[in-house]
């Protein structure tokens, strides 16, 4: 599957690699969704939102059980990396460097 964020429509979507079964997973309470990474082993996706209230969130790969992980001391979180071995999530912040 291919997952992406769309800042123009403020959505997170998924489709099969051949373009079939496209689905909107999250379309509410997103301001400026940016980066997205997946943990296929645990079945989670993580994304950044660098809008009015910047935050890093996660949900299951189907969009359910959404929750905020970080919403303080953020400026413009816009890059994510996931270390599966150490179970750590790293991000870059363009505003706070």
C-alpha positions, -999 to +999 in steps of 0.1 A: +000+000+000+010+036-005+001+062+022+004+099+018-005+133+034-021+160+013-018+195+026-041+209-001-070+188+010-059+182+046-062+145+044-043+113+049-050+087+022-040+052+011-042+032-021-028-001-034+003+004-055-018-002-087-041+027-078-071+006-067-089+007-034-081+044-027-094+055+007-094+086+028-082+075+063-082+109+081-098+141+070-109+158+103-088+180+125-058+182+102-044+217+095-012+212+075-003+175+074+033+169+063+055+139+069+043+103+073+060+071+083+047+036+089+054+008+113+041-022+094+052-046+122+030-029+148+004-016+123+008+021+131+013+052+110+028+085+124+025+119+109+033+155+115+009+185+113+026+218+113-004+241+112-018+265+138-014+239+166+016+218+155+016+182+166+028+146+159+001+120+158-004+083+153-032+059+144-035+023+132-029+019+095-067+019+089-070+054+106-086+042+138-075+049+173-060+082+165-040+100+192-016+129+197+019+119+207+036+154+209+020+188+209+044+210+229+077+226+221+071+222+183+073+247+156+071+232+121+076+194+125+081+183+089+103+152+088+099+118+104+121+087+108+113+056+126+139+033+142+121-001+144+149-018+163+150+008+191+112+017+189+121+054+185+105+081+164+127+110+153+116+143+137+130+174+123+116+208+130+121+236+104+112+264+128+132+254+158+161+238+138 
